[in-house]
Amino acid sequence: MIRKISDSIIYIGTDDFSDPLFENQYEIPDGMSYNSYLIKDSKTAILDSSDSRTAEEWKENLLGALEGAQPDYFVLHHIEPDHSALIPWLAKEFPALQFVASAKALQMVPQFYPEVNLEGRSIAVKEGDVLELGAHSLKFFMAPMVHWPEVMMSYEQKEKVLFSADAFGKFGALSRSGFDSTEEEDWACEARRYYFNIVGKYGGPVQTVLKKLSALDITAICPLHGPVLKDDLGEYLRLYNIWSTYGVESEGVFVACASIHGNTLKAAEKFAEMLREKGVKVAFSDLTRDDQAEAVEDAFRYGTLVLAASSYDAGLFPPAAEFISHLQDKSWQNRRVGLIENGSWAPTAGRVMKERFAAMKNVTILEPLVTIRSSMKDSDLPAMQALSESVIEPLKLA
């Protein structure tokens, strides 16, 4: 796809529908975009490349946009292979091309591409450095751990465009979701799932970058995945501030369950029904069937999680254990959690869940712990009602 962002800035990225999983773990039913850009001035700069899966299309886009010109610079914001796979081809195809990246990224190039020798062909940039292209210029901002240590962003000072690396990205191919935010129907949904699963662990570094960006006048944000953002940039920045401070975006409760034979599922569904009857917004997930990445997204979106899980092997049913591991890995914090366990002879799920959530930062475990013996009965309802009251009490105070 070749699209003009302006007379001088051209989109040359690609869409990929060849793999149902991004990074071999995240479901992408609407494909994925690998974004790349070209700035044409007295000097021409290529900004990032593509994944190897779409290499031929990217080469065609680049050569078409160059219109016979020779590029001067290749700017690498992030060396992960879905953005850097064409480095070997670029080095061979354009012998005079200079490679511009952070010092750490340049150190990593031979780790990924040992056949590439950039001696005498690389420029290591640091915070505040400027690459002059003519009327246009790129000012660089280091963004370590958003979400790799070598990441940087760049700001084109004439047209006030931010090239944000993986930040502000989302799942989905642009031919499905729209090229820019004027065509995008619901950026936040897949951007949220992308953020918490890809970047979520690194809220502190994201906050550091947001503080740097607050001093800039930005007219457009060009990420490495997802649409070019133009309208209401304040809303995207607002959401990133909430997400990176582990704040609550939406008032409500997320109920998740992991059931072996369906009895724990029935109890979780009944609990969700109790909350809805009290006027509470409820999101629900069956961890044995639904996308775990979406469950992680909802766990971060809402202020309260209720997890219902079966006991298993004197511990916790694996889908629930996996879910908690994802939350722990992504620094889930500042939340409330209610627990429902099921066990036929020796319930153990509640103990394991309590131990694991207690180890997380600023997580309040609500009382009571509800214990189901094999299947939910009328005698279990008072404890479930009591937990529902604990869940909604903070919502009443909000």
VENNOR-V820908 format. One record per residue. N is the residue number from 1. RES is the residue in one letter. SS is DSSP state (A for helix, B for strand, O for the rest). PHI is phi in degrees with one decimal (* if undefined). PSI is psi in whole degrees, 0 to 359 (NA if undefined). Layout:
BEGIN
n: {N N}
res: {RES RES}
ss: {SS SS}
phi: {PHI PHI}
psi: {PSI PSI}
END
This chain:
BEGIN
n: {1 2 3 4 5 6 7 8 9 10 11 12 13 14 15 16 17 18 19 20 21 22 23 24 25 26 27 28 29 30 31 32 33 34 35 36 37 38 39 40 41 42 43 44 45 46 47 48 49 50 51 52 53 54 55 56 57 58 59 60 61 62 63 64 65 66 67 68 69 70 71 72 73 74 75 76 77 78 79 80 81 82 83 84 85 86 87 88 89 90 91 92 93 94 95 96 97 98 99 100 101 102 103 104 105 106 107 108 109 110 111 112 113 114 115 116 117 118 119 120 121 122 123 124 125 126 127 128 129 130 131 132 133 134 135 136 137 138 139 140 141 142 143 144 145 146 147 148 149 150 151 152 153 154 155 156 157 158 159 160 161 162 163 164 165 166 167 168 169 170 171 172 173 174 175 176 177 178 179 180 181 182 183 184 185 186 187 188 189 190 191 192 193 194 195 196 197 198 199 200 201 202 203 204 205 206 207 208 209 210 211 212 213 214 215 216 217 218 219 220 221 222 223 224 225 226 227 228 229 230 231 232 233 234 235 236 237 238 239 240 241 242 243 244 245 246 247 248 249 250 251 252 253 254 255 256 257 258 259 260 261 262 263 264 265 266 267 268 269 270 271 272 273 274 275 276 277 278 279 280 281 282 283 284 285 286 287 288 289 290 291 292 293 294 295 296 297 298 299 300 301 302 303 304 305 306 307 308 309 310 311 312 313 314 315 316 317 318 319 320 321 322 323 324 325 326 327 328 329 330 331 332 333 334 335 336 337 338 339 340 341 342 343 344 345 346 347 348 349 350 351 352 353 354 355 356 357 358 359 360 361 362 363 364 365 366 367 368 369 370 371 372 373 374 375 376 377 378 379 380 381 382 383 384 385 386 387 388 389 390 391 392 393 394 395 396 397 398}
res: {M I R K I S D S I I Y I G T D D F S D P L F E N Q Y E I P D G M S Y N S Y L I K D S K T A I L D S S D S R T A E E W K E N L L G A L E G A Q P D Y F V L H H I E P D H S A L I P W L A K E F P A L Q F V A S A K A L Q M V P Q F Y P E V N L E G R S I A V K E G D V L E L G A H S L K F F M A P M V H W P E V M M S Y E Q K E K V L F S A D A F G K F G A L S R S G F D S T E E E D W A C E A R R Y Y F N I V G K Y G G P V Q T V L K K L S A L D I T A I C P L H G P V L K D D L G E Y L R L Y N I W S T Y G V E S E G V F V A C A S I H G N T L K A A E K F A E M L R E K G V K V A F S D L T R D D Q A E A V E D A F R Y G T L V L A A S S Y D A G L F P P A A E F I S H L Q D K S W Q N R R V G L I E N G S W A P T A G R V M K E R F A A M K N V T I L E P L V T I R S S M K D S D L P A M Q A L S E S V I E P L K L A}
ss: {O O B B O O O O B B B O O B B B O O O O B B O O O B B O O O O B B B O O B B B B O O O B B B B O O O O A A A A A A A A A A A A A A A O O O O O O B B B O O O O O A A A A O O A A A A A A A O O O O B B B B B A A A A A A A A A A O O O O O O O O O B B B B O O O O B B B O O O O B B B B B B O O O O O O O O O B B B B B O O O O B B B O O O O O O O O B O A A A A O O B O O O O O O A A A A A A A A A A A A A A A A A A A A A A A A A A A O O O O O O B B B O O O O O B B O O O A A A A A A A A A A A A O O O O O B B B B B B B B B O O O O A A A A A A A A A A A A A A A O O O O B B B B B O O O O O A A A A A A A A A A B B B B B B B B B B B O O B B O A A A A A A A A A A A A O O O O O B B B B B B B B O O O O O O A A A A A A A A A A O O O O B B B O O O O B B B O O O O O A A A A A A A A A A A A A A A A A A A A O}
phi: {* -116.7 -137.8 -82.2 -85.9 -154.4 -62.4 -109.6 -112.5 -123.6 -85.5 -129.4 -77.6 -134.5 -107.5 -129.7 -118.5 -81.8 -130.0 -74.2 -126.0 -89.0 53.5 58.0 -149.0 -103.2 -67.5 -130.6 -61.3 -103.6 76.0 -146.9 -101.9 -115.1 -88.7 -149.7 -137.8 -131.5 -111.9 -108.7 -153.1 -56.1 -115.1 -110.0 -122.7 -93.7 -110.2 67.4 -124.2 -150.8 -77.2 -61.6 -62.7 -117.3 -59.1 -66.1 -64.5 -65.4 -58.3 -62.8 -62.7 -60.9 -63.6 -65.2 -72.7 -69.3 52.4 89.4 -75.5 -98.9 -71.5 -98.4 -134.6 -116.1 -98.4 -108.2 -81.4 -155.6 -87.7 -51.9 -59.1 -72.5 -122.2 -124.2 -61.3 -92.8 -57.2 -59.4 -65.8 -62.2 -61.5 -81.4 -70.6 -126.3 -60.1 -93.2 -66.4 -100.4 -101.4 -113.3 -163.6 -68.1 -58.7 -67.6 -64.8 -65.2 -65.1 -82.4 -52.6 -67.4 -68.4 -88.8 -131.7 -62.9 -79.0 -96.0 -112.8 -101.7 -60.3 78.2 -126.6 -127.1 -127.2 -87.2 -106.1 -129.2 -51.9 87.3 -64.2 -127.0 -104.7 -84.2 -114.8 132.0 -69.1 -99.3 -151.1 -110.6 -101.7 -102.3 -127.9 -73.1 -133.5 -60.9 67.8 -119.6 -123.3 -114.5 -72.3 -96.1 -67.9 -139.3 -118.1 -136.7 -125.1 -81.7 -78.0 -75.8 -97.6 61.3 -107.6 -98.0 -98.9 -100.5 56.7 -76.4 -64.6 65.8 -89.3 -156.2 -74.0 114.6 -78.4 -68.9 -68.8 -99.3 -94.8 112.0 -70.9 -135.6 -69.0 -74.3 -102.9 -75.6 -83.2 -148.5 -61.2 -62.9 -59.1 -79.0 -68.7 -67.2 -61.0 -64.1 -59.5 -70.3 -88.4 -98.3 -109.1 -49.6 -61.9 -107.9 -61.0 -59.3 -60.2 -64.5 -60.5 -60.5 -68.4 -59.5 -64.6 -63.7 -69.2 -61.9 -86.4 -98.5 -93.4 -111.1 -101.2 -156.2 -116.1 -112.4 -85.0 -85.3 -139.0 90.3 -71.0 -72.0 -95.5 -126.1 -87.2 50.2 -61.4 -59.9 -69.2 -65.0 -67.4 -61.9 -64.8 -64.2 -67.2 -62.3 -62.3 -79.4 -101.5 59.3 -81.9 -92.2 -84.0 -128.9 -77.3 158.9 -132.7 -105.1 -105.7 -124.7 -142.8 -134.5 -118.5 -84.1 -113.5 106.0 -71.8 -67.2 -59.7 -61.4 -65.1 -65.1 -64.3 -63.9 -65.2 -61.6 -63.5 -57.8 -66.4 -63.1 -63.7 -91.8 84.0 -90.6 -73.1 -127.8 -104.6 -134.4 -144.2 -96.0 -66.7 -85.1 -125.3 -86.8 -64.9 -63.4 -64.1 -69.4 -64.0 -60.4 -55.1 -69.3 -63.2 -82.8 -69.2 -103.3 -83.7 -129.9 -116.5 -118.2 -113.9 -109.3 -147.4 -84.4 -76.8 -160.4 50.7 60.1 -146.7 -126.5 -55.5 -50.5 -59.8 -71.3 -62.4 -63.8 -60.1 -62.6 -61.8 -60.2 -62.2 -63.1 -63.0 -96.1 62.5 -58.0 -162.4 58.0 -134.8 -111.4 -138.8 -108.2 -127.9 -125.8 -114.3 -130.5 -160.7 -85.0 -129.2 -146.6 -58.2 -126.5 -60.6 -61.4 -60.0 -65.5 -63.3 -58.5 -60.6 -73.9 -72.2 -64.3 -80.3 -90.2 -79.5 53.3 -108.4 -97.3 -92.7 -80.3 -109.4 -89.4 -73.2 -93.0 -113.7 -102.4 -102.7 73.6 -144.5 -68.4 -129.3 -57.8 -68.4 -84.7 -63.7 -58.7 -65.6 -66.5 -64.4 -62.7 -65.5 -61.5 -66.5 -63.1 -66.9 -84.8 -55.9 -63.6 -68.3 -67.1 -80.4 -69.6}
psi: {128 121 139 126 324 184 333 342 122 136 129 25 182 158 146 124 13 344 127 350 132 132 31 24 334 125 132 74 336 22 193 143 141 104 142 152 159 130 122 121 205 323 145 132 130 131 102 167 237 174 155 334 332 28 313 320 320 317 316 317 314 308 324 319 328 331 44 351 158 124 149 324 145 115 120 108 332 128 359 141 338 355 350 5 339 8 313 318 317 317 324 319 326 86 336 0 134 136 122 124 174 158 321 323 318 327 329 341 310 342 321 324 74 341 352 128 110 17 125 3 15 150 113 119 156 179 125 351 153 133 114 129 354 240 335 152 149 123 134 141 122 139 57 138 24 64 7 162 342 2 143 162 163 151 117 116 335 311 359 46 130 125 107 11 223 344 145 19 175 163 154 139 146 333 346 315 341 145 321 179 346 340 346 130 315 80 320 324 301 337 324 313 320 311 307 332 332 313 342 327 335 53 320 308 325 318 320 317 319 323 321 316 336 340 355 148 106 127 339 147 125 98 175 347 143 179 158 127 124 314 142 56 333 327 320 319 323 314 319 327 317 311 317 348 7 35 173 121 316 135 129 189 138 119 122 149 155 105 140 307 2 347 321 324 316 320 318 318 321 320 318 322 318 316 317 323 336 8 17 136 129 130 146 142 136 106 345 348 324 164 121 328 324 325 318 316 311 328 327 332 320 159 343 134 136 121 121 127 151 151 152 126 46 25 235 139 128 319 325 319 320 317 313 322 318 315 316 317 328 14 40 132 173 43 168 146 132 150 135 123 155 137 139 324 330 82 126 348 318 315 314 316 317 314 318 321 328 336 352 163 125 47 122 124 119 151 151 161 125 127 121 135 97 302 151 137 168 328 345 343 320 318 321 321 320 318 321 323 321 323 315 345 311 331 327 326 342 NA}
END
